Amino acid sequence: MSTLVKKDVNNYLTDGIYGIRLPKQDERNKYLGTLRERIVLALTIGQVMSDKGLKALEEEMLRHPDAKLIFNGAVANKFLTEEKQLAEKYNIPYTVITNGEVETHIGAVLAYDFAIDKEEIFIKDKSEVTKQAKSTKKHSIFDKVIKNLFK
């Protein structure tokens, strides 16, 4: 019985020193303090800095007026100006999360406080779509050559 009491005391001390452990902490670290299942749209740091996600962000803000916007504090404030203006325009509350101990490629997320389980939360860059289309074309041409060989 004394080991149970000792374990409880150690848990209290650990929680006091490091904070209470939350479920899916790695996921929370990646997505700026929220869970994947709550996200409407996630933008990478590059998309935020280059404003490539502005159109998609605005469209999702219109569809989800009760969501909130979370920014990565590692992104310089000058790169967040247009995103913040959109949030103010559509009355979307926003916060900036800074956690120097955690590295993530996520620059901003539009999310709810509850699960919505949206399947696709990332937008694809045009270069990604082009690369996928080229690889599909190359693959399909190769498939045709192979098929012709076995006719």
KEZALO-480680 format. One line per field, with one value per atom (N, C-alpha, C, O): residue number from 1; residue in three letters; x, z, y. Coordinates in steps of 0.1 Angstrom, whole numbers. Atoms other than C-alpha are relative to their C-alpha. Layout:
residues N
k <- (NUM/...)
r <- (Ala/...)
xx <- (X/...)
zz <- (Z/...)
yy <- (Y/...)
end
This chain:
residues 151
k <- (1/1/1/1/2/2/2/2/3/3/3/3/4/4/4/4/5/5/5/5/6/6/6/6/7/7/7/7/8/8/8/8/9/9/9/9/10/10/10/10/11/11/11/11/12/12/12/12/13/13/13/13/14/14/14/14/15/15/15/15/16/16/16/16/17/17/17/17/18/18/18/18/19/19/19/19/20/20/20/20/21/21/21/21/22/22/22/22/23/23/23/23/24/24/24/24/25/25/25/25/26/26/26/26/27/27/27/27/28/28/28/28/29/29/29/29/30/30/30/30/31/31/31/31/32/32/32/32/33/33/33/33/34/34/34/34/35/35/35/35/36/36/36/36/37/37/37/37/38/38/38/38/39/39/39/39/40/40/40/40/41/41/41/41/42/42/42/42/43/43/43/43/44/44/44/44/45/45/45/45/46/46/46/46/47/47/47/47/48/48/48/48/49/49/49/49/50/50/50/50/51/51/51/51/52/52/52/52/53/53/53/53/54/54/54/54/55/55/55/55/56/56/56/56/57/57/57/57/58/58/58/58/59/59/59/59/60/60/60/60/61/61/61/61/62/62/62/62/63/63/63/63/64/64/64/64/65/65/65/65/66/66/66/66/67/67/67/67/68/68/68/68/69/69/69/69/70/70/70/70/71/71/71/71/72/72/72/72/73/73/73/73/74/74/74/74/75/75/75/75/76/76/76/76/77/77/77/77/78/78/78/78/79/79/79/79/80/80/80/80/81/81/81/81/82/82/82/82/83/83/83/83/84/84/84/84/85/85/85/85/86/86/86/86/87/87/87/87/88/88/88/88/89/89/89/89/90/90/90/90/91/91/91/91/92/92/92/92/93/93/93/93/94/94/94/94/95/95/95/95/96/96/96/96/97/97/97/97/98/98/98/98/99/99/99/99/100/100/100/100/101/101/101/101/102/102/102/102/103/103/103/103/104/104/104/104/105/105/105/105/106/106/106/106/107/107/107/107/108/108/108/108/109/109/109/109/110/110/110/110/111/111/111/111/112/112/112/112/113/113/113/113/114/114/114/114/115/115/115/115/116/116/116/116/117/117/117/117/118/118/118/118/119/119/119/119/120/120/120/120/121/121/121/121/122/122/122/122/123/123/123/123/124/124/124/124/125/125/125/125/126/126/126/126/127/127/127/127/128/128/128/128/129/129/129/129/130/130/130/130/131/131/131/131/132/132/132/132/133/133/133/133/134/134/134/134/135/135/135/135/136/136/136/136/137/137/137/137/138/138/138/138/139/139/139/139/140/140/140/140/141/141/141/141/142/142/142/142/143/143/143/143/144/144/144/144/145/145/145/145/146/146/146/146/147/147/147/147/148/148/148/148/149/149/149/149/150/150/150/150/151/151/151/151)
r <- (Met/Met/Met/Met/Ser/Ser/Ser/Ser/Thr/Thr/Thr/Thr/Leu/Leu/Leu/Leu/Val/Val/Val/Val/Lys/Lys/Lys/Lys/Lys/Lys/Lys/Lys/Asp/Asp/Asp/Asp/Val/Val/Val/Val/Asn/Asn/Asn/Asn/Asn/Asn/Asn/Asn/Tyr/Tyr/Tyr/Tyr/Leu/Leu/Leu/Leu/Thr/Thr/Thr/Thr/Asp/Asp/Asp/Asp/Gly/Gly/Gly/Gly/Ile/Ile/Ile/Ile/Tyr/Tyr/Tyr/Tyr/Gly/Gly/Gly/Gly/Ile/Ile/Ile/Ile/Arg/Arg/Arg/Arg/Leu/Leu/Leu/Leu/Pro/Pro/Pro/Pro/Lys/Lys/Lys/Lys/Gln/Gln/Gln/Gln/Asp/Asp/Asp/Asp/Glu/Glu/Glu/Glu/Arg/Arg/Arg/Arg/Asn/Asn/Asn/Asn/Lys/Lys/Lys/Lys/Tyr/Tyr/Tyr/Tyr/Leu/Leu/Leu/Leu/Gly/Gly/Gly/Gly/Thr/Thr/Thr/Thr/Leu/Leu/Leu/Leu/Arg/Arg/Arg/Arg/Glu/Glu/Glu/Glu/Arg/Arg/Arg/Arg/Ile/Ile/Ile/Ile/Val/Val/Val/Val/Leu/Leu/Leu/Leu/Ala/Ala/Ala/Ala/Leu/Leu/Leu/Leu/Thr/Thr/Thr/Thr/Ile/Ile/Ile/Ile/Gly/Gly/Gly/Gly/Gln/Gln/Gln/Gln/Val/Val/Val/Val/Met/Met/Met/Met/Ser/Ser/Ser/Ser/Asp/Asp/Asp/Asp/Lys/Lys/Lys/Lys/Gly/Gly/Gly/Gly/Leu/Leu/Leu/Leu/Lys/Lys/Lys/Lys/Ala/Ala/Ala/Ala/Leu/Leu/Leu/Leu/Glu/Glu/Glu/Glu/Glu/Glu/Glu/Glu/Glu/Glu/Glu/Glu/Met/Met/Met/Met/Leu/Leu/Leu/Leu/Arg/Arg/Arg/Arg/His/His/His/His/Pro/Pro/Pro/Pro/Asp/Asp/Asp/Asp/Ala/Ala/Ala/Ala/Lys/Lys/Lys/Lys/Leu/Leu/Leu/Leu/Ile/Ile/Ile/Ile/Phe/Phe/Phe/Phe/Asn/Asn/Asn/Asn/Gly/Gly/Gly/Gly/Ala/Ala/Ala/Ala/Val/Val/Val/Val/Ala/Ala/Ala/Ala/Asn/Asn/Asn/Asn/Lys/Lys/Lys/Lys/Phe/Phe/Phe/Phe/Leu/Leu/Leu/Leu/Thr/Thr/Thr/Thr/Glu/Glu/Glu/Glu/Glu/Glu/Glu/Glu/Lys/Lys/Lys/Lys/Gln/Gln/Gln/Gln/Leu/Leu/Leu/Leu/Ala/Ala/Ala/Ala/Glu/Glu/Glu/Glu/Lys/Lys/Lys/Lys/Tyr/Tyr/Tyr/Tyr/Asn/Asn/Asn/Asn/Ile/Ile/Ile/Ile/Pro/Pro/Pro/Pro/Tyr/Tyr/Tyr/Tyr/Thr/Thr/Thr/Thr/Val/Val/Val/Val/Ile/Ile/Ile/Ile/Thr/Thr/Thr/Thr/Asn/Asn/Asn/Asn/Gly/Gly/Gly/Gly/Glu/Glu/Glu/Glu/Val/Val/Val/Val/Glu/Glu/Glu/Glu/Thr/Thr/Thr/Thr/His/His/His/His/Ile/Ile/Ile/Ile/Gly/Gly/Gly/Gly/Ala/Ala/Ala/Ala/Val/Val/Val/Val/Leu/Leu/Leu/Leu/Ala/Ala/Ala/Ala/Tyr/Tyr/Tyr/Tyr/Asp/Asp/Asp/Asp/Phe/Phe/Phe/Phe/Ala/Ala/Ala/Ala/Ile/Ile/Ile/Ile/Asp/Asp/Asp/Asp/Lys/Lys/Lys/Lys/Glu/Glu/Glu/Glu/Glu/Glu/Glu/Glu/Ile/Ile/Ile/Ile/Phe/Phe/Phe/Phe/Ile/Ile/Ile/Ile/Lys/Lys/Lys/Lys/Asp/Asp/Asp/Asp/Lys/Lys/Lys/Lys/Ser/Ser/Ser/Ser/Glu/Glu/Glu/Glu/Val/Val/Val/Val/Thr/Thr/Thr/Thr/Lys/Lys/Lys/Lys/Gln/Gln/Gln/Gln/Ala/Ala/Ala/Ala/Lys/Lys/Lys/Lys/Ser/Ser/Ser/Ser/Thr/Thr/Thr/Thr/Lys/Lys/Lys/Lys/Lys/Lys/Lys/Lys/His/His/His/His/Ser/Ser/Ser/Ser/Ile/Ile/Ile/Ile/Phe/Phe/Phe/Phe/Asp/Asp/Asp/Asp/Lys/Lys/Lys/Lys/Val/Val/Val/Val/Ile/Ile/Ile/Ile/Lys/Lys/Lys/Lys/Asn/Asn/Asn/Asn/Leu/Leu/Leu/Leu/Phe/Phe/Phe/Phe/Lys/Lys/Lys/Lys)
xx <- (8/0/9/5/-9/29/5/8/-5/40/-10/-7/11/6/0/-1/-1/9/12/11/-12/44/-1/3/2/34/-9/-6/9/6/8/6/-8/30/9/11/-9/55/-8/-3/8/27/-4/-3/3/17/12/11/-13/53/3/7/-3/58/-10/-6/10/25/3/1/-3/36/12/12/-12/70/-2/1/0/62/-14/-16/14/24/-7/-1/8/-4/1/0/-1/1/-14/-23/13/-26/1/12/0/-37/5/2/-4/-21/9/7/-9/6/8/10/-8/27/-9/-4/10/-4/-3/-3/3/-11/12/10/-12/25/1/4/0/23/-10/-7/11/-10/-3/-15/1/-4/-9/-17/8/-21/-14/-21/13/-51/2/13/0/-60/-4/-11/3/-61/-15/-19/14/-97/-9/-20/7/-107/3/-4/-5/-90/-8/-12/7/-108/11/9/-11/-76/13/13/-14/-39/9/9/-9/-14/14/17/-14/23/6/0/-6/47/3/1/-2/57/-12/-12/12/21/-4/-10/4/15/10/5/-10/47/-1/1/2/40/-14/-17/15/2/-6/-16/6/-5/-13/-20/12/-32/-11/-22/10/-51/-14/-24/13/-79/-7/-19/6/-85/-4/-14/3/-84/-13/-21/12/-110/-12/-23/12/-133/-4/-16/4/-131/-5/-14/6/-137/-15/-23/14/-169/-9/-20/8/-180/0/-10/0/-170/2/13/-1/-177/2/5/-1/-176/14/16/-14/-140/9/5/-9/-110/13/16/-12/-76/12/12/-12/-43/12/14/-12/-10/12/12/-13/25/8/11/-8/45/14/20/-13/76/0/11/1/63/0/-8/-1/72/-14/-21/12/43/-3/-15/2/48/-6/-13/6/38/-14/-21/14/5/-10/-22/8/-9/-13/-24/12/-33/-9/-21/8/-44/-8/-20/7/-53/-11/-21/10/-71/-13/-24/11/-92/-8/-21/7/-100/-8/-20/8/-111/-12/-23/11/-132/-12/-23/10/-151/-3/-9/2/-151/5/-2/-6/-129/10/20/-10/-110/13/13/-13/-73/9/8/-10/-44/13/14/-13/-7/7/7/-5/9/16/20/-14/46/5/3/-6/64/14/15/-13/101/6/16/-4/105/-5/1/7/84/2/0/-1/92/-11/-14/11/64/1/5/0/60/-13/-15/14/24/2/7/-1/21/-13/-13/13/-16/-11/-10/11/-47/-14/-14/13/-84/-7/-8/5/-101/-12/-14/11/-130/5/16/-3/-130/-5/-4/5/-146/3/8/-4/-140/-10/-22/8/-152/4/-3/-5/-131/0/-5/-1/-125/12/23/-10/-106/12/23/-11/-84/1/-8/-1/-71/11/13/-11/-41/-4/-12/1/-41/13/23/-12/-18/5/-3/-6/6/-2/-3/1/3/11/10/-12/38/-2/2/3/27/-10/-8/10/-3/6/4/-7/19/9/10/-9/44/-7/-3/8/17/-6/-6/5/2/11/8/-11/36/4/6/-4/44/-11/-8/11/9/1/-1/-1/15/12/10/-11/49/-3/0/3/36/-10/-9/10/6/6/2/-7/29/8/8/-8/51/-9/-6/10/20/-4/-6/4/10/10/7/-11/44/0/2/0/43/-12/-10/12/8/2/-2/-3/18/10/9/-10/47/-6/-2/6/24/-12/-20/11/-2/3/-6)
zz <- (0/0/0/-6/0/6/-13/-16/14/-30/-8/-16/7/-42/5/-3/-5/-19/-6/-10/6/-31/-14/-19/14/-67/-2/-11/1/-62/3/-4/-3/-46/-11/-15/12/-75/-11/-18/11/-100/3/-6/-3/-82/-2/-7/2/-81/-15/-19/14/-118/-7/-15/6/-128/4/-4/-4/-107/-7/-9/7/-123/-15/-20/15/-159/-6/-18/5/-161/-1/-2/1/-164/-14/-24/13/-192/-6/0/7/-218/-10/-14/10/-241/-14/-17/14/-276/0/-8/-1/-265/-13/-16/13/-297/-10/-18/10/-318/3/-5/-5/-297/-3/-7/3/-302/-14/-18/14/-339/-5/-13/4/-343/9/11/-8/-321/12/14/-12/-290/-2/8/3/-307/-6/-8/6/-320/-15/-19/15/-357/-3/-12/3/-354/1/-3/-2/-345/-11/-12/10/-375/-12/-18/12/-404/-11/-22/10/-422/7/18/-6/-414/-11/-22/10/-432/5/17/-3/-432/3/-1/-2/-421/-13/-14/13/-457/-7/-13/6/-468/7/1/-7/-441/-4/-6/3/-449/-14/-17/14/-486/-4/-15/2/-482/-10/-16/9/-504/5/-3/-5/-481/3/9/-4/-478/-6/1/6/-503/6/10/-6/-488/15/19/-14/-453/0/9/0/-462/-3/3/3/-478/12/15/-12/-447/12/19/-10/-424/-3/6/4/-444/3/8/-3/-440/15/19/-15/-403/8/14/-8/-386/15/21/-14/-352/4/16/-3/-355/5/5/-4/-341/-7/-12/7/-356/10/19/-8/-340/-8/-18/7/-352/8/20/-6/-346/3/-6/-4/-326/-6/-5/6/-344/-13/-19/12/-375/4/12/-3/-375/-2/-11/0/-369/-13/-17/13/-402/-11/-20/9/-420/3/-5/-4/-401/-2/1/2/-410/-8/-3/9/-438/6/5/-6/-419/12/14/-12/-388/-5/1/6/-410/-5/-3/4/-424/12/12/-12/-389/6/10/-5/-378/-9/-4/9/-410/2/1/-1/-403/15/18/-15/-364/5/13/-4/-360/11/8/-10/-327/-3/-9/3/-330/12/20/-10/-307/-6/-17/4/-311/10/22/-9/-295/-2/-13/1/-287/10/22/-8/-275/-5/-15/5/-280/1/-5/-2/-268/-11/-13/10/-297/-14/-16/14/-334/-8/-7/9/-360/-13/-13/13/-396/-3/-13/1/-390/4/14/-2/-393/6/13/-5/-386/-1/-10/1/-379/3/11/-2/-382/6/0/-7/-356/9/12/-10/-333/13/14/-13/-296/1/12/0/-306/-13/-22/12/-331/-11/-9/13/-367/-10/-19/9/-383/-15/-22/14/-416/-6/0/6/-439/-5/-1/6/-458/7/5/-7/-437/-6/-2/6/-458/-14/-21/14/-491/-7/-1/8/-518/-8/-14/9/-535/-14/-17/14/-572/-5/-14/4/-575/3/-4/-4/-556/-10/-14/10/-579/-13/-19/12/-609/0/-9/-2/-596/-1/-7/0/-590/-13/-18/13/-624/-9/-17/8/-641/3/-6/-4/-621/-5/-8/5/-630/-15/-20/14/-667/-4/-12/3/-667/3/-4/-4/-649/-10/-13/10/-673/-13/-20/12/-703/1/-8/-3/-688/0/-6/0/-682/-14/-17/14/-718/-8/-15/6/-730/4/-4/-5/-708/-5/-9/5/-719/-14/-19/15/-756/-2/-11/1/-750/2/-4/-3/-737/-8/-5/9/-764/-10/-18)
yy <- (-12/0/13/23/-12/24/3/15/-3/20/8/16/-8/33/14/23/-13/63/7/19/-6/69/4/14/-2/66/12/20/-12/91/13/23/-12/116/3/15/-3/112/5/14/-5/117/15/23/-14/149/9/20/-8/161/2/13/-1/153/9/18/-10/171/14/23/-13/200/6/18/-5/203/2/12/0/195/3/5/-2/201/-13/-23/12/177/-6/2/6/152/-1/-6/1/154/-11/-15/11/126/5/17/-4/127/12/21/-12/152/3/15/-2/147/6/15/-6/155/14/23/-14/186/9/20/-8/197/3/15/-2/193/10/19/-9/211/12/15/-13/241/-1/9/1/228/-7/-9/6/212/-14/-18/13/178/0/8/1/167/-1/5/2/157/13/13/-13/193/10/21/-10/210/0/-10/-2/225/2/-4/-2/237/2/9/-2/235/6/0/-6/257/-2/0/1/251/14/24/-13/278/7/19/-6/283/6/16/-5/287/13/22/-12/313/11/23/-10/332/5/17/-4/333/4/7/-3/339/-9/-5/10/308/-6/-11/6/297/10/6/-11/330/-3/-2/3/320/-11/-10/12/286/4/-1/-3/301/9/7/-8/327/-8/-6/9/301/-8/-10/8/279/9/4/-9/309/3/4/-3/316/-13/-11/12/279/-3/-10/3/277/12/15/-13/310/-1/8/2/295/-6/-9/6/281/11/23/-9/297/-2/-13/0/305/0/8/1/295/2/-5/-2/308/-5/-6/4/295/12/20/-11/320/1/12/0/310/8/12/-7/328/15/19/-14/365/7/3/-7/388/7/8/-6/406/-9/-4/10/374/-4/-10/3/371/11/9/-12/405/-3/0/2/394/-11/-10/10/363/6/2/-7/384/9/10/-9/409/-9/-4/9/380/-4/-4/4/368/11/8/-11/402/3/6/-2/406/-9/-5/10/374/-3/-13/1/378/-14/-21/12/347/3/10/-3/348/-8/-18/7/340/2/11/0/333/-4/-10/3/330/-9/-5/10/299/0/-2/0/301/-11/-10/11/269/-3/-10/1/271/-14/-18/13/235/-10/-21/8/221/5/17/-4/222/-6/-18/5/219/8/20/-7/228/7/13/-6/240/15/18/-15/278/5/15/-5/282/-11/-20/9/261/7/15/-5/269/-12/-23/12/246/3/15/-1/240/-6/-11/6/230/-14/-20/14/197/-7/0/8/169/2/2/-1/174/-11/-14/10/147/3/-6/-3/164/-8/-8/9/141/7/3/-7/166/14/22/-13/195/8/20/-7/205/4/-3/-3/224/-4/-3/5/212/12/20/-10/236/-4/-16/3/238/-8/-17/8/224/-15/-24/14/193/-7/-18/5/188/-3/-13/1/193/-13/-21/12/167/-13/-22/12/142/-3/-15/2/147/-5/-14/4/143/-15/-23/14/111/-10/-21/8/98/-3/-14/1/105/-9/-18/8/89/-15/-24/13/59/-6/-18/6/55/-3/-12/3/57/-12/-21/12/31/-12/-23/10/10/-4/-16/3/13/-8/-17/7/2/-15/-24/14/-29/-8/-19/7/-37/-4/-15/3/-35/-11/-19/10/-58/-14/-24/13/-86/-2/-12/2/-83/-11/-14)
end
